[in-house]
Amino acid sequence: MRKNAFISLIPFSIFVISAIGISFVGAVDINLLVSIAILAILIGALLTKGKDWYWSTIFEFFGSKTAVTATLLWLIVGVYGAILKEGHIVEGLVWAAERLQIGGTVFTVAVFLFSGLFAISTGSGFGTISAMSITLFPAGIMLGANPALLGGAILSGAALGDSIAPVSDTAVIAASTQEYADGRQVADIGGTVKNRLWFVLIAAFFTLIIFVVVGLLSNESSTIILDEDTDMQPYGLTMLIPTFLVILLSFHRVNIFISLFMGMLLAVVIGFSFQLFDMSELISISDGKVCGAVVNGIASMANICILLMVVVSLSGLIIRSGCMDFIIGKLNSHIIRSKRDAELTIFSLVSLAGILIAAVNTIANICIAPFVNSIGHQHALHPYRRATLLATVICTFPFFLPYGGCVLLLQKGIEASTCGVSIRATDVFLTAIYPWTLFVVMFAVCLTGYKRKIQ
């Protein structure tokens, strides 16, 4: 391998090592990661001799189809999710829990299901953890439910939504980074989501059974009692309708941009019809400043979009330099002998990325995606299959490791809820059932080759 190929690995390594360090110290900050990535690019420019090649590669991948597609999707998803939140979808779920008079024996199951619905609706694992930790968690504590189980149910629901929602960043990255053999097309989101639906349902089913068993072992019989001033919006449940529409259209291979636009229009119509929000809450001008859900939704995604484009540029260096081919070649000559070996290698690499870069699973996803694409290409794995492995396995370790961003966010949310209970980061290591069951299911899928053949 050329010396220049080793040098091209340095900027990427600087970013990955820094991201790992941030994970372990719990300093999850997207702006910091963007700064580190840009610094890594500048350091690489000083070390390389082929300046023209270096910068042309950076610019090529910065504006690549992968980066631009994911960026545009994320911006639209940010607006879509913000509209759903303005439509009081969280309050609607809380209202449903109260009306169903859920007792302590099944509350953990309800938390898992409601968190999963919210995550599927908004596509945000972090958003789900934030919302549920300050709403459903305090309600569960009022029932005398186990705090560790409640926390694990919230993390499980968030992981469920992140692993299957067509609007999640996980789905966007998994699809947009896995190319067909001609290199001119990438996997469509609807097809990739439909392909992994069965695996996710299996993991969710076993998760549900485990939570039900735990619930039945509880002797609690009380029901949810919320404060009189608790804001409950029953019509907020109507915001689930746009979610079902987006999923349905995606499964029928309707362009994801069109699917999201139709979902947004339906959400706005429903919101106005049931007076869940008015136009000023969506967008307004006050004191010369534009504000509202639309603007906030775009702003919430801006930094992660920049980070994606920069990290894709870093990965472009190791692709164009031949460094990735060298690494994959070593794997092929020493480890990978068959399609099963290729899938187990992908499974292991994605797992390792999730363990090392647990601060934000999105970053781990971006970093490892090019390797998954390359291995899959060389061993004729369908882009859907690759996307499935990437989107599922990346939603395991980051959702229960004590130093992971999801667990740290859960702790902060519980603290902000002022429910009088706190949990340690290690308390949810085993109670986050869904990520564990998904990990086992996907390992079995790789080992057995179940549904590997795709038309």
TIFI-19693 format. One line per field, with one value per residue (C-alpha): residue in one letter; x, y, z; residue number from 1. Coordinates in Angstrom, 1 decimal, decimal comma. Each point is the difference from the previous one (the first is absolute). Layout:
<pts>
res <- a_...
xx <- X_...
yy <- Y_...
zz <- Z_...
n <- NUM_...
</pts>
This chain:
<pts>
res <- m_r_k_n_a_f_i_s_l_i_p_f_s_i_f_v_i_s_a_i_g_i_s_f_v_g_a_v_d_i_n_l_l_v_s_i_a_i_l_a_i_l_i_g_a_l_l_t_k_g_k_d_w_y_w_s_t_i_f_e_f_f_g_s_k_t_a_v_t_a_t_l_l_w_l_i_v_g_v_y_g_a_i_l_k_e_g_h_i_v_e_g_l_v_w_a_a_e_r_l_q_i_g_g_t_v_f_t_v_a_v_f_l_f_s_g_l_f_a_i_s_t_g_s_g_f_g_t_i_s_a_m_s_i_t_l_f_p_a_g_i_m_l_g_a_n_p_a_l_l_g_g_a_i_l_s_g_a_a_l_g_d_s_i_a_p_v_s_d_t_a_v_i_a_a_s_t_q_e_y_a_d_g_r_q_v_a_d_i_g_g_t_v_k_n_r_l_w_f_v_l_i_a_a_f_f_t_l_i_i_f_v_v_v_g_l_l_s_n_e_s_s_t_i_i_l_d_e_d_t_d_m_q_p_y_g_l_t_m_l_i_p_t_f_l_v_i_l_l_s_f_h_r_v_n_i_f_i_s_l_f_m_g_m_l_l_a_v_v_i_g_f_s_f_q_l_f_d_m_s_e_l_i_s_i_s_d_g_k_v_c_g_a_v_v_n_g_i_a_s_m_a_n_i_c_i_l_l_m_v_v_v_s_l_s_g_l_i_i_r_s_g_c_m_d_f_i_i_g_k_l_n_s_h_i_i_r_s_k_r_d_a_e_l_t_i_f_s_l_v_s_l_a_g_i_l_i_a_a_v_n_t_i_a_n_i_c_i_a_p_f_v_n_s_i_g_h_q_h_a_l_h_p_y_r_r_a_t_l_l_a_t_v_i_c_t_f_p_f_f_l_p_y_g_g_c_v_l_l_l_q_k_g_i_e_a_s_t_c_g_v_s_i_r_a_t_d_v_f_l_t_a_i_y_p_w_t_l_f_v_v_m_f_a_v_c_l_t_g_y_k_r_k_i_q
xx <- 0,0_1,3_1,3_-2,6_-2,7_1,3_0,0_-3,6_-0,9_1,3_-2,9_-2,6_1,8_0,3_-3,8_-0,9_2,4_-1,3_-3,6_0,9_1,5_-3,1_-2,1_1,9_0,0_-3,6_0,7_-2,6_0,1_-0,5_1,7_3,1_0,0_-0,4_3,0_2,1_-0,9_0,9_3,3_0,7_-0,5_2,5_2,6_-0,3_0,5_3,3_1,3_-0,9_2,2_-2,8_-1,8_-2,2_-1,1_-0,7_-2,2_-1,8_-0,9_-1,2_-2,3_-1,2_-1,3_-1,1_-2,5_-0,6_-3,4_0,3_0,6_-2,5_-2,8_0,4_0,3_-3,2_-1,9_1,1_-1,1_-3,4_-0,2_0,9_-3,0_-2,3_1,0_-0,4_-3,6_-0,9_1,3_-1,9_-3,1_0,4_0,7_1,8_-3,0_-2,3_2,0_-0,1_-3,8_-0,4_2,0_-2,2_-3,3_1,0_0,5_3,2_1,2_3,4_0,1_-0,2_1,3_3,5_-1,5_-1,9_3,1_1,8_-2,9_-0,6_3,7_0,2_-3,0_1,5_3,4_-1,6_-2,0_2,8_3,0_2,0_1,4_1,4_-3,3_-1,9_2,2_-0,2_-3,8_-0,8_2,4_-1,8_-3,6_-0,5_2,9_-1,4_-3,4_1,5_1,8_-3,4_-1,1_3,0_1,4_3,7_2,1_2,5_-2,7_-1,7_3,3_0,6_-3,4_0,5_3,4_-1,5_-2,8_2,5_2,2_-3,0_-1,1_3,5_0,5_-3,1_-1,4_0,3_0,6_2,8_3,6_1,0_-2,3_1,3_3,7_-0,5_-1,8_2,0_3,4_-0,7_0,6_-1,1_2,7_-0,1_0,9_-2,6_-2,9_-0,4_-2,6_-3,4_-1,2_-3,4_1,6_2,6_-2,5_-2,4_2,9_0,9_-3,6_-0,2_3,2_-1,1_-3,4_1,7_2,2_-3,0_-2,1_2,5_0,5_-3,7_-0,1_2,8_-1,5_-3,4_1,5_1,8_-3,3_-1,9_2,5_-0,8_-2,7_-0,8_-3,7_-0,2_-0,7_1,4_-0,9_1,1_0,0_-3,1_2,1_1,6_-0,5_-1,7_-1,0_-2,1_-0,1_3,8_-0,4_-1,3_3,6_0,7_-2,1_2,7_2,5_-1,9_-0,4_3,7_0,7_-2,6_1,2_3,6_-0,8_-1,7_3,3_-1,4_2,9_0,9_0,0_-3,5_-1,0_1,2_-1,6_-3,3_0,4_0,8_-3,0_-2,3_1,5_-0,6_-3,6_-0,7_1,7_-2,1_-3,2_0,3_1,6_3,1_2,1_-0,4_2,1_2,0_1,3_1,2_1,6_-0,1_2,0_0,6_2,3_1,6_0,7_-1,6_-1,0_-2,4_0,1_1,1_3,0_0,8_-0,2_2,5_2,3_-0,1_1,4_2,5_3,0_-0,4_-0,3_3,3_1,6_-1,2_1,4_3,4_0,3_-1,0_2,9_2,3_-1,2_0,4_3,8_0,4_-2,1_1,8_3,5_-0,5_0,3_-3,5_0,8_3,1_-1,9_-2,8_2,6_1,6_-3,4_-0,7_3,3_-0,1_-3,6_-2,7_-0,4_-3,7_-3,1_-0,7_3,5_-0,6_-3,2_1,6_2,9_-2,5_-1,9_3,3_1,2_-3,3_-0,2_3,6_-0,9_-3,0_2,0_2,9_-2,2_-3,0_-0,4_-2,2_-0,8_-0,5_3,7_1,0_-2,4_1,6_3,5_-0,5_-2,4_2,7_1,6_-3,4_-0,6_3,5_-0,3_-3,5_1,1_2,8_-2,1_-3,2_-2,2_-3,1_-0,1_-3,2_1,8_2,9_-2,3_-1,9_3,1_1,2_-3,3_-0,7_3,3_0,9_-3,2_1,3_3,0_-0,4_-3,4_1,2_3,7_0,6_2,1_-2,4_-1,8_-3,4_0,5_1,5_-2,9_-2,5_1,7_-0,2_-3,7_-0,8_1,8_-1,9_-3,3_0,5_-1,8_2,3_1,7_3,3_1,6_3,6_1,4_0,6_-3,6_-1,4_2,8_-2,2_-3,4_0,2_-1,4_-0,6_3,6_1,1_-2,6_0,7_3,7_-0,7_-2,5_2,3_2,9_-2,2_-1,1_3,7_0,9_-2,8_-0,4_-3,7_-1,6_3,4_-1,2_-1,8_-1,5
yy <- 0,0_3,4_2,4_2,5_-2,5_-0,3_3,8_0,2_-2,3_2,6_2,6_-2,7_-1,6_3,3_0,5_-3,6_0,0_3,3_-1,2_-3,0_2,2_2,2_-3,1_-1,2_3,4_0,7_3,3_-0,4_3,1_0,1_3,4_-1,4_-3,0_2,3_2,1_-3,1_-1,3_3,3_0,1_-3,6_1,0_2,9_-2,2_-2,5_2,8_0,9_-3,5_-1,1_0,8_-0,1_3,2_0,1_-3,6_0,5_3,0_-1,2_-3,2_1,9_2,2_-2,9_-2,0_3,1_0,6_-3,7_-1,5_-1,8_3,1_2,2_-2,5_-0,7_3,8_0,9_-2,9_1,0_3,6_-1,2_-2,5_2,8_2,0_-3,1_-1,0_3,6_0,2_-3,3_1,3_3,2_-2,2_-1,3_-3,6_-0,6_1,4_-2,3_-3,0_1,0_0,5_-3,5_-1,5_1,7_-0,9_-3,6_-0,1_-1,8_-1,6_-0,7_-3,5_1,2_3,5_-1,0_-1,6_3,2_2,1_-2,2_0,1_3,8_0,8_-2,2_1,8_3,4_-1,0_-1,5_3,2_2,5_-2,2_1,3_-2,3_2,9_2,0_-3,1_-0,4_3,7_0,1_-3,3_0,5_3,2_-1,3_-3,8_-0,6_2,2_-1,7_-3,4_1,1_1,1_-3,7_-1,2_-1,6_-1,0_3,0_-2,2_-1,8_3,3_1,3_-3,2_0,2_3,6_-0,9_-3,1_2,0_2,5_-2,7_-1,7_3,2_0,9_-3,4_-0,1_3,5_1,2_3,5_-0,9_1,1_-3,6_-0,9_2,9_-0,8_-3,8_0,4_3,0_-1,6_-3,5_0,0_-2,4_-1,7_2,7_2,6_2,4_-0,8_-0,4_-2,1_1,6_0,7_-1,7_-3,2_-0,2_0,6_-2,6_-2,5_0,3_0,2_-3,7_0,0_3,0_-1,6_-3,1_1,9_2,2_-3,1_-1,6_3,4_0,2_-3,4_0,7_3,3_-1,7_-2,8_2,6_1,9_-3,1_-0,7_3,4_0,2_3,7_0,6_3,8_2,1_3,2_3,1_3,2_3,5_2,0_2,6_-2,6_1,0_-2,8_0,3_-3,0_1,3_-0,1_-3,7_1,0_0,9_-3,7_0,0_1,9_-2,5_-2,9_1,7_0,6_-3,6_-1,3_2,1_-1,0_-3,7_0,6_1,4_3,6_2,4_0,8_3,7_-0,2_-2,2_2,4_3,0_-1,8_-0,8_3,6_1,3_-2,5_0,9_3,7_-0,6_-2,2_2,6_2,8_-2,1_-1,0_3,4_-1,7_3,0_3,1_1,5_2,1_-3,1_-1,4_3,1_3,7_3,2_1,7_3,0_-0,6_-3,7_-3,0_-2,7_-3,0_-3,7_0,1_2,1_-1,9_-3,3_1,1_1,5_-3,2_-1,9_2,5_-1,0_-3,7_0,6_1,9_-2,7_-2,7_1,9_0,5_-3,6_-1,3_2,1_-1,7_-3,4_1,0_0,4_-3,6_-1,2_1,9_-0,7_-3,7_-0,3_-1,5_-2,5_-1,0_-0,5_-2,0_-2,0_-1,1_-1,0_-2,0_-1,8_-0,9_0,0_0,2_-3,2_0,1_2,2_-1,2_1,1_3,3_0,6_-1,0_2,3_2,9_-1,0_0,2_3,3_1,7_-1,3_1,2_3,5_0,1_-0,9_2,4_2,9_-0,3_3,7_0,3_-3,1_2,2_0,8_-3,7_-0,7_2,5_-1,1_-3,7_0,2_0,2_-3,2_-1,7_1,1_-1,2_-3,4_-0,4_0,9_-2,5_-2,8_0,7_0,8_1,9_3,7_-0,8_-2,7_2,3_2,8_-2,3_-1,2_3,6_1,5_-2,7_-0,8_3,7_0,3_-2,4_0,9_3,8_-0,4_-1,7_0,5_2,1_2,6_0,1_3,2_-1,5_-1,1_3,3_1,8_-2,2_1,0_3,7_-0,4_-1,8_2,7_2,7_-1,7_0,7_-3,3_-0,6_-3,1_-0,4_-2,9_-0,9_-0,5_-3,7_-0,6_-0,3_-2,1_-3,2_1,6_1,5_-3,2_0,8_0,9_-3,3_-2,1_1,8_-0,7_-3,7_-0,2_1,7_-2,3_-3,0_1,5_0,4_-3,5_-1,8_2,2_0,4_2,0_0,8_-0,6_3,1_0,4
zz <- 0,0_-0,9_2,7_-1,1_0,9_3,6_0,2_-1,2_3,0_2,5_-0,2_0,2_3,0_1,8_-0,3_1,1_2,9_1,2_-0,4_2,1_2,7_0,1_0,4_3,0_1,8_-0,8_-1,8_-2,8_-2,1_-3,7_-0,4_1,6_-2,4_-3,0_1,2_0,5_-3,5_-1,6_2,0_-1,2_-3,6_0,4_1,7_-2,8_-2,6_1,7_0,0_-3,6_-3,0_-2,6_1,0_-3,1_0,3_3,7_-0,3_-3,1_1,9_3,0_-2,2_-2,1_3,0_1,9_-2,8_-0,9_-0,5_3,3_2,0_-1,9_0,1_3,7_0,7_-1,8_1,6_3,4_-0,4_-1,2_2,9_2,4_-1,1_0,0_3,5_1,3_-1,4_1,7_3,3_-0,3_-0,6_3,6_-1,0_3,4_1,9_-2,1_1,0_3,7_-0,3_-1,5_2,9_2,5_-1,7_-0,3_3,7_-0,3_3,2_1,2_-1,3_-3,6_0,1_-1,1_-3,1_-0,7_0,4_-2,5_-2,5_0,4_-0,3_-3,1_-1,6_0,7_-1,4_-3,1_-0,4_0,4_-1,0_2,9_2,6_2,0_-0,3_1,3_3,0_0,8_-0,2_1,7_2,9_1,1_-0,6_0,2_2,4_2,9_-0,6_0,4_3,2_1,4_-0,5_1,9_-3,1_-0,1_-1,2_-1,8_-1,9_-1,0_-1,3_-1,9_-1,5_-1,2_-1,5_-1,6_-1,6_-1,3_-1,5_-1,6_-1,8_-1,0_-1,5_-2,2_-0,5_-3,6_1,2_2,5_-0,7_0,3_-3,0_-2,0_0,5_-0,5_-3,3_-1,5_0,7_-1,5_-3,8_-2,7_-2,1_-2,6_2,6_-1,4_2,2_3,7_1,9_0,4_3,6_-0,4_-1,3_2,7_2,8_-1,4_-0,3_3,7_1,3_0,7_2,1_2,0_0,6_1,3_2,4_1,1_0,6_2,3_1,7_0,6_1,5_2,4_1,1_0,5_2,1_2,1_0,3_1,0_2,7_1,5_2,6_-0,7_-0,8_0,2_-3,0_-1,4_2,1_-1,7_1,5_-0,7_-1,9_-2,2_-3,6_-1,9_-3,6_-1,2_-3,5_-0,1_-0,8_-3,4_-0,8_-0,3_-3,3_-2,0_1,3_-1,3_-3,3_-0,4_0,9_-2,4_-2,9_0,7_0,0_-3,4_-1,3_-0,3_0,0_3,6_-0,6_-1,4_2,9_2,6_-1,8_0,0_3,7_0,8_-1,9_1,7_3,4_-0,6_-1,1_3,1_2,2_-1,3_0,0_3,7_1,0_1,2_-1,2_-2,0_-2,8_2,4_1,7_-3,3_-1,3_1,1_0,0_3,3_0,6_-3,4_0,8_-1,7_2,4_0,3_-0,4_-3,7_0,8_3,1_-1,8_-2,6_2,6_2,0_-2,9_-1,4_2,1_-0,6_-3,7_-0,1_2,1_-2,5_-3,0_1,7_1,2_-3,5_-1,3_2,4_-1,0_-3,6_0,5_1,1_-2,9_-2,7_1,4_-0,1_3,8_0,3_-2,7_1,9_3,2_-1,7_-1,9_3,3_1,4_-3,2_0,1_3,7_1,2_-2,7_-2,1_-0,6_0,1_3,5_1,0_-1,7_1,9_3,3_-0,7_-0,7_3,2_2,0_-1,5_0,5_3,6_0,6_-1,3_2,2_3,1_-0,8_-1,2_2,3_0,6_-3,1_-2,0_-3,1_0,0_0,4_-2,8_-2,3_0,8_-0,7_-2,9_-2,7_1,2_0,0_-3,5_-1,2_1,6_-1,3_-3,5_-0,1_1,2_-2,0_3,0_-1,0_1,1_1,9_2,0_0,7_1,1_2,2_1,8_0,4_1,2_2,5_1,6_0,4_2,2_2,7_2,1_-0,1_1,7_3,2_0,5_3,1_-1,9_-2,9_-1,0_0,3_3,6_1,0_-1,6_1,9_3,3_-0,9_-0,9_3,2_2,0_-1,8_0,7_3,8_0,8_3,0_-1,5_-1,7_-1,7_-0,6_-3,5_0,8_1,1_-3,5_-1,4_0,1_0,2_-3,5_-1,4_-3,6_-1,0_1,5_-1,7_-3,3_0,4_0,5_-2,9_-2,5_1,1_-0,7_-3,3_-1,1_1,3_-1,8_-3,1_0,7_-2,9_-1,4_-3,6_-1,3_-3,4
n <- 1_2_3_4_5_6_7_8_9_10_11_12_13_14_15_16_17_18_19_20_21_22_23_24_25_26_27_28_29_30_31_32_33_34_35_36_37_38_39_40_41_42_43_44_45_46_47_48_49_50_51_52_53_54_55_56_57_58_59_60_61_62_63_64_65_66_67_68_69_70_71_72_73_74_75_76_77_78_79_80_81_82_83_84_85_86_87_88_89_90_91_92_93_94_95_96_97_98_99_100_101_102_103_104_105_106_107_108_109_110_111_112_113_114_115_116_117_118_119_120_121_122_123_124_125_126_127_128_129_130_131_132_133_134_135_136_137_138_139_140_141_142_143_144_145_146_147_148_149_150_151_152_153_154_155_156_157_158_159_160_161_162_163_164_165_166_167_168_169_170_171_172_173_174_175_176_177_178_179_180_181_182_183_184_185_186_187_188_189_190_191_192_193_194_195_196_197_198_199_200_201_202_203_204_205_206_207_208_209_210_211_212_213_214_215_216_217_218_219_220_221_222_223_224_225_226_227_228_229_230_231_232_233_234_235_236_237_238_239_240_241_242_243_244_245_246_247_248_249_250_251_252_253_254_255_256_257_258_259_260_261_262_263_264_265_266_267_268_269_270_271_272_273_274_275_276_277_278_279_280_281_282_283_284_285_286_287_288_289_290_291_292_293_294_295_296_297_298_299_300_301_302_303_304_305_306_307_308_309_310_311_312_313_314_315_316_317_318_319_320_321_322_323_324_325_326_327_328_329_330_331_332_333_334_335_336_337_338_339_340_341_342_343_344_345_346_347_348_349_350_351_352_353_354_355_356_357_358_359_360_361_362_363_364_365_366_367_368_369_370_371_372_373_374_375_376_377_378_379_380_381_382_383_384_385_386_387_388_389_390_391_392_393_394_395_396_397_398_399_400_401_402_403_404_405_406_407_408_409_410_411_412_413_414_415_416_417_418_419_420_421_422_423_424_425_426_427_428_429_430_431_432_433_434_435_436_437_438_439_440_441_442_443_444_445_446_447_448_449_450_451_452_453_454_455
</pts>
